[in-house]
Amino acid sequence: MKKEIHPEYRKVVFLDTSTNYKFLSGSTKESDETIEWEDGNTYPLLKVEISSDSHPFYTGKQKADKVGGRVDRFKKKYNLN
């Protein structure tokens, strides 16, 4: 492996912005924000929109914000029944 061409791999804290769930993992992603973790150390903070705490596959809950398919939404939009 060539030296000086790979990004630095370090511990970072991921924050699920939809549930405020935090977990510590490794990443090469850069971040300007930091957070103090439970062990007293400060780590870079990476915000994500979805994680295992909010994903329907892991939670078993589906969001009901999309009711009906494309045709149903089209008919509702143009008052066609």
N, C-alpha and C positions, 0 to 999 in steps of 0.2 A: 504494500500500500504506500502510495506517495505521501510524503509529509507536507504539511502546510497547505493542502488543498481541500481538506474536509472541514465542514463547520463544527464548532464546538458542541459536544453532546453534554447536557447538564440537566439537573433536576429543575422542573418548573411546576407551578401550580396552575391547573386548569379550573376555570370558573364557568359553570353552566349558567348563563344569564337568565334563563327562563325559570330556574328553580333555586338559584343561589347555591347549588351543590358544588363543593370544591374537592379536588383530589390532586395528589402529588404524583408526578410521573416524569419520565425523561423525554427530552425533545431537543432539537437543534434550532427551533424557531426563536427568533429574536423578539424582545418585548421591552418597552420603555417603562412599563409599570411593574411594581414589585409589591409583594405582600409578605407579612410575617406568618409563618406556618406554625402549627401546633408544637413543633419541636423547638421553637424559639429562633430558628434561622429565617433569613429573608431570601425569598426566591422570586424569579421573574413570574409575572402573572399573565396568563393567556386566557382571553375570554372566548367562549364558544357558545353557539346558539342551541346546541343539542348535545346531550351526553347519554350515558346509560341510565341516568336518573330521570330523563325526560323523554327518551325515545320509546315509541309505542311497542316496539319489539320486546324491550326489556320490562316495561311497566305493565303491558297487557291492556292498556287503555288507549283508545283511539280518540282523536279530537273530532268533534262533530261540527266543525265550522264549515265543511263542504257537504251540504245535503243535496243529493241528486247529482246526476251527471251533467255533461256538457249540454245535452239536448234539453234537459229539464231547466237548466239555467237560461238557455237561449229562449225557450218558450216563456219563462217567467219574465225575462227582460223585455220582450216584445209583446207581452200579453196574448200569447197564442195558446189556446187550449183545445 
